[in-house]
Amino acid sequence: MSVEKKDFIFLSAVIFLIAFAAKFMGGVVPSVGGPVFGILMGIMLSGYFKPGRQRLFKDISKNLLQYSIILIGFELDINNVLKVGGNSLALMVTTIAFTMLLALFLGKMLKLSLNTVLLIGAGTSICGGSAIIATAAVIKAADDEIIHSLSTIFLFNIIAAFVFPPIGRYLLMGDHTFGMWAGTAINDSSSVMAAGFTFSDQAGRLAAIVKLTRTLMIIPVTFLISLFYSRVCGRGGGYDVKKIFPWFIAAFAFASLTRTVLSGTVDHEVFGRIASIGKFLVIASLAAIGLNTNLSALVKNGRRPIFLGLVCWVALCAFSLALIKFF
């Protein structure tokens, strides 16, 4: 057995042990929830692992999160998925346009590079790291610009997982309002799932659907960015739908369709058990993310990119909540 395979097995075992402990703690303190305990325990233990193992934690967390979303699809009727996705589409377009324009305006004032501004704007408005990587390919961003942007977005993802549920309860939000808000205003899918399911199962399911709708916006937004970038800079990195399409969303839709088609012949409890495995994998993926987190390195990323990310994220949170509550 290769050294890397041994590491993979060992680190996977560590992740699942943390996830089981976090799930137990989430049952003891439901106001905090298993997902938040998962990422918190991971961060607390991250210093015990060598930097060379961080790549494996990152890969494992990405795969676990995608599998969790697919399994949760077995709990959702495809008709509801399409309804929620369609109803949230206008909200997605409006908030993405607002955030990207704000990022361009503030980025110019802060004298940041156009690449950094576009990466942080896309990461904040669409779906965190996936949007940054897709946009980076289009504009041929430098490695340091990608790292700064990913670090900035990731910092606010962690904060969101902790602060969104208490804010939702303080503002007396219902499951629907909170699910829509979390799915629209939190950057990365992992933190959306953490905040949503910490608030309630219903809010978590709704947040997942809204977030997946938002993730699909990678395709048109990166296309528009490629046109904008070529016009402004006279160059770009090309555009390939096959490379940027989030294929796990198709698997999620298939799972939801399967549940809908078989709902008359298969006991709903079976689908519920499958989805419960998916919810546990959310905790495991967040534990892996925590183990891959270096908070001091994130904070040292640079004041101006962090400030841009902070203002864009806070503005997105406030603007999206206003749209959800009043329109």
C-alpha positions as CSV (number, residue, x, y, z in Angstrom):
1,M,0.0,0.0,0.0
2,S,1.4,3.4,-1.0
3,V,2.2,6.1,1.6
4,E,-0.5,8.4,0.1
5,K,-3.1,5.7,0.3
6,K,-2.2,5.0,3.9
7,D,-2.5,8.7,4.6
8,F,-5.9,8.9,2.9
9,I,-7.2,6.0,5.0
10,F,-5.8,7.5,8.2
11,L,-7.1,11.0,7.6
12,S,-10.5,9.8,6.5
13,A,-10.7,7.9,9.8
14,V,-9.8,11.1,11.7
15,I,-12.4,13.0,9.8
16,F,-15.2,10.5,10.6
17,L,-14.2,10.3,14.2
18,I,-14.5,14.1,14.5
19,A,-17.8,13.9,12.6
20,F,-19.3,11.4,15.0
21,A,-18.2,13.5,18.0
22,A,-19.6,16.6,16.4
23,K,-22.9,14.9,15.7
24,F,-23.1,13.8,19.3
25,M,-22.3,17.4,20.5
26,G,-24.9,18.8,18.1
27,G,-27.5,16.6,19.8
28,V,-26.4,17.9,23.2
29,V,-26.3,21.5,22.1
30,P,-28.8,21.7,19.2
31,S,-28.6,25.5,19.1
32,V,-25.0,25.2,17.9
33,G,-25.5,22.0,15.8
34,G,-23.3,19.2,14.5
35,P,-22.0,21.0,11.4
36,V,-20.7,24.0,13.4
37,F,-19.1,21.6,16.0
38,G,-17.5,19.7,13.1
39,I,-15.7,22.7,11.6
40,L,-14.8,24.0,15.1
41,M,-13.3,20.7,16.2
42,G,-11.4,20.4,12.8
43,I,-9.9,23.9,13.3
44,M,-8.9,23.1,16.8
45,L,-7.1,19.9,15.7
46,S,-5.6,21.3,12.4
47,G,-2.3,22.2,14.0
48,Y,-1.5,18.6,14.8
49,F,-1.2,17.6,11.1
50,K,1.7,18.4,8.8
51,P,1.1,20.9,6.0
52,G,1.7,18.2,3.4
53,R,-1.5,16.5,4.4
54,Q,-3.6,19.6,3.8
55,R,-4.1,18.7,0.2
56,L,-5.7,15.4,1.1
57,F,-8.0,17.1,3.6
58,K,-9.1,19.5,0.9
59,D,-9.8,16.8,-1.7
60,I,-11.7,14.7,0.9
61,S,-13.8,17.6,2.0
62,K,-14.8,18.5,-1.6
63,N,-15.8,14.9,-2.4
64,L,-17.7,14.4,0.9
65,L,-19.7,17.6,0.3
66,Q,-20.7,16.7,-3.2
67,Y,-21.8,13.2,-2.1
68,S,-23.8,14.8,0.8
69,I,-25.7,17.1,-1.5
70,I,-26.5,14.2,-3.9
71,L,-27.8,12.0,-1.0
72,I,-29.9,14.8,0.4
73,G,-31.5,15.0,-3.0
74,F,-33.3,11.7,-2.2
75,E,-35.3,13.6,0.4
76,L,-36.6,16.2,-2.0
77,D,-39.4,16.0,-4.6
78,I,-38.2,17.1,-8.0
79,N,-41.3,19.3,-8.4
80,N,-40.4,21.3,-5.3
81,V,-36.8,21.5,-6.4
82,L,-37.8,23.0,-9.8
83,K,-40.4,25.3,-8.1
84,V,-37.9,26.7,-5.5
85,G,-35.2,27.0,-8.1
86,G,-37.5,28.9,-10.5
87,N,-38.8,31.2,-7.8
88,S,-35.3,32.0,-6.6
89,L,-33.8,32.7,-10.1
90,A,-34.8,36.4,-10.2
91,L,-33.3,36.8,-6.7
92,M,-30.1,35.2,-7.8
93,V,-29.7,37.4,-10.9
94,T,-30.4,40.6,-8.9
95,T,-28.0,39.8,-6.0
96,I,-25.2,38.6,-8.3
97,A,-25.4,41.8,-10.4
98,F,-25.5,44.0,-7.3
99,T,-22.5,42.3,-5.8
100,M,-20.4,42.2,-8.9
101,L,-21.0,46.0,-9.6
102,L,-20.2,46.8,-6.0
103,A,-17.0,44.8,-6.2
104,L,-15.9,46.7,-9.3
105,F,-16.7,50.0,-7.7
106,L,-14.9,49.3,-4.4
107,G,-12.0,47.5,-6.1
108,K,-11.3,50.6,-8.2
109,M,-11.3,52.8,-5.0
110,L,-9.0,50.4,-3.2
111,K,-6.7,50.2,-6.2
112,L,-6.8,46.4,-6.4
113,S,-6.1,44.5,-9.6
114,L,-9.0,43.8,-11.9
115,N,-8.3,40.1,-11.6
116,T,-8.5,40.2,-7.8
117,V,-11.7,42.2,-7.9
118,L,-13.4,39.8,-10.4
119,L,-12.3,36.8,-8.4
120,I,-13.6,38.1,-5.1
121,G,-16.8,39.4,-6.7
122,A,-17.5,36.1,-8.3
123,G,-16.7,34.1,-5.2
124,T,-18.9,36.3,-3.0
125,S,-21.9,36.5,-5.4
126,I,-22.0,33.0,-6.8
127,C,-20.5,30.1,-4.9
128,G,-17.1,30.7,-3.3
129,G,-14.2,28.6,-4.4
130,S,-15.8,27.0,-7.4
131,A,-16.7,30.4,-8.9
132,I,-13.2,31.7,-8.2
133,I,-11.5,28.7,-10.0
134,A,-13.9,29.0,-12.9
135,T,-13.3,32.7,-13.2
136,A,-9.6,32.4,-12.9
137,A,-9.5,30.0,-15.9
138,V,-11.4,32.6,-17.9
139,I,-9.2,35.6,-17.1
140,K,-5.9,33.7,-16.6
141,A,-5.4,35.0,-13.1
142,A,-2.0,34.6,-11.4
143,D,-1.5,32.1,-8.6
144,D,-1.1,34.8,-5.9
145,E,-4.4,36.5,-7.1
146,I,-6.2,33.1,-6.8
147,I,-4.8,32.4,-3.4
148,H,-5.7,35.8,-2.0
149,S,-9.2,35.5,-3.3
150,L,-9.7,32.0,-2.1
151,S,-8.4,32.9,1.4
152,T,-10.6,36.0,1.6
153,I,-13.8,34.1,0.6
154,F,-12.9,31.1,2.8
155,L,-12.5,33.4,5.9
156,F,-16.1,34.7,5.5
157,N,-17.4,31.2,4.8
158,I,-16.2,30.1,8.3
159,I,-17.6,33.2,9.9
160,A,-21.0,32.6,8.2
161,A,-21.3,29.1,9.5
162,F,-21.1,30.4,13.0
163,V,-23.1,33.7,12.9
164,F,-26.0,33.0,10.5
165,P,-28.1,30.7,12.7
166,P,-27.9,33.0,15.8
167,I,-28.8,36.0,13.6
168,G,-31.7,34.1,12.1
169,R,-33.1,33.2,15.5
170,Y,-32.5,36.7,16.9
171,L,-34.5,38.2,13.9
172,L,-37.2,35.5,14.5
173,M,-36.9,34.2,10.9
174,G,-39.0,31.3,9.8
175,D,-37.5,28.2,8.1
176,H,-38.4,29.5,4.6
177,T,-36.9,33.0,5.1
178,F,-33.7,31.6,6.7
179,G,-33.3,28.9,4.0
180,M,-33.6,31.5,1.2
181,W,-31.2,33.9,3.0
182,A,-28.6,31.3,3.7
183,G,-28.7,29.9,0.2
184,T,-28.4,33.4,-1.3
185,A,-26.0,35.2,1.0
186,I,-23.4,32.5,2.1
187,N,-20.6,31.9,-0.4
188,D,-19.7,28.3,-0.2
189,S,-22.0,25.2,-0.3
190,S,-20.3,23.8,2.9
191,S,-21.2,26.8,5.0
192,V,-24.7,27.0,3.4
193,M,-25.4,23.5,4.5
194,A,-23.8,24.0,7.9
195,A,-25.9,27.1,8.7
196,G,-29.1,25.8,7.1
197,F,-29.2,22.4,8.9
198,T,-28.1,24.0,12.2
199,F,-31.1,26.3,12.0
200,S,-33.5,23.4,11.0
201,D,-33.8,20.5,8.6
202,Q,-36.4,22.3,6.5
203,A,-34.3,25.4,6.3
204,G,-31.3,23.3,5.3
205,R,-33.1,21.5,2.5
206,L,-34.4,24.8,1.1
207,A,-31.0,26.4,1.4
208,A,-29.5,23.5,-0.5
209,I,-31.9,24.0,-3.4
210,V,-31.4,27.7,-3.5
211,K,-27.6,27.3,-3.3
212,L,-27.5,24.8,-6.2
213,T,-29.6,27.2,-8.3
214,R,-27.0,29.9,-7.5
215,T,-24.1,27.5,-8.3
216,L,-25.5,27.0,-11.9
217,M,-25.1,30.8,-12.4
218,I,-21.4,30.0,-12.8
219,I,-22.0,29.3,-16.4
220,P,-23.7,32.6,-17.6
221,V,-21.7,34.8,-15.2
222,T,-18.3,33.5,-16.2
223,F,-19.3,33.9,-19.9
224,L,-20.2,37.5,-19.2
225,I,-16.9,38.0,-17.3
226,S,-15.0,36.6,-20.3
227,L,-16.7,39.1,-22.6
228,F,-16.1,42.0,-20.2
229,Y,-12.5,41.0,-19.6
230,S,-11.7,40.7,-23.3
231,R,-13.3,44.1,-24.0
232,V,-11.4,45.9,-21.1
233,C,-8.1,44.1,-21.3
234,G,-8.1,42.8,-24.9
235,R,-7.4,39.2,-23.7
236,G,-8.9,36.3,-21.9
237,G,-8.4,32.7,-21.1
238,G,-11.2,31.2,-23.1
239,Y,-14.5,29.7,-22.0
240,D,-15.4,26.0,-21.7
241,V,-18.8,25.0,-20.3
242,K,-17.7,21.4,-19.8
243,K,-14.9,22.4,-17.5
244,I,-17.0,24.7,-15.3
245,F,-20.3,22.9,-15.2
246,P,-20.9,21.6,-11.6
247,W,-21.8,18.0,-12.6
248,F,-22.8,16.9,-9.1
249,I,-25.9,19.1,-9.5
250,A,-27.0,16.8,-12.3
251,A,-26.6,13.8,-9.9
252,F,-28.6,15.7,-7.2
253,A,-31.4,16.3,-9.7
254,F,-31.4,12.6,-10.7
255,A,-31.6,11.6,-7.0
256,S,-34.6,14.0,-6.5
257,L,-36.2,12.6,-9.7
258,T,-35.7,9.0,-8.4
259,R,-37.4,9.9,-5.1
260,T,-40.3,11.5,-6.9
261,V,-40.8,8.6,-9.4
262,L,-40.5,5.9,-6.6
263,S,-42.4,7.7,-3.9
264,G,-45.5,5.6,-4.5
265,T,-43.7,2.3,-4.2
266,V,-40.8,2.9,-1.8
267,D,-41.3,3.8,1.8
268,H,-40.4,7.5,2.5
269,E,-38.5,6.4,5.5
270,V,-35.9,4.7,3.2
271,F,-35.3,8.0,1.4
272,G,-35.1,9.8,4.8
273,R,-32.4,7.4,5.9
274,I,-30.4,7.9,2.8
275,A,-30.7,11.7,3.3
276,S,-29.6,11.3,6.9
277,I,-26.4,9.8,5.7
278,G,-26.0,12.9,3.5
279,K,-26.5,15.2,6.5
280,F,-23.8,13.3,8.4
281,L,-21.5,13.7,5.4
282,V,-22.1,17.4,5.6
283,I,-20.6,17.3,9.2
284,A,-17.7,15.2,8.0
285,S,-16.9,17.5,5.1
286,L,-16.9,20.5,7.5
287,A,-14.6,18.6,9.8
288,A,-12.2,18.1,6.8
289,I,-12.5,21.8,6.0
290,G,-11.6,22.7,9.6
291,L,-8.6,20.4,9.5
292,N,-7.4,22.2,6.4
293,T,-7.8,25.7,7.9
294,N,-5.0,28.0,9.0
295,L,-6.8,31.0,10.5
296,S,-3.6,33.0,11.0
297,A,-2.7,32.6,7.3
298,L,-6.2,33.6,6.2
299,V,-6.0,36.8,8.3
300,K,-2.5,37.7,6.9
301,N,-3.9,37.5,3.4
302,G,-3.9,41.3,3.0
303,R,-6.0,44.1,4.3
304,R,-7.5,45.4,1.0
305,P,-8.7,42.1,-0.4
306,I,-10.2,41.2,3.0
307,F,-11.9,44.6,3.3
308,L,-13.3,44.2,-0.3
309,G,-14.6,40.7,0.6
310,L,-16.1,41.9,3.9
311,V,-18.0,44.9,2.4
312,C,-19.3,42.9,-0.5
313,W,-20.4,40.0,1.7
314,V,-22.1,42.2,4.3
315,A,-23.8,44.2,1.5
316,L,-25.0,40.9,-0.1
317,C,-26.3,39.7,3.2
318,A,-28.3,42.9,3.9
319,F,-29.5,43.3,0.3
320,S,-30.6,39.7,-0.2
321,L,-32.5,39.7,3.2
322,A,-34.3,42.9,2.2
323,L,-35.3,41.4,-1.1
324,I,-36.5,38.2,0.6
325,K,-38.5,39.9,3.3
326,F,-40.0,42.8,1.4
327,F,-40.5,41.6,-2.1
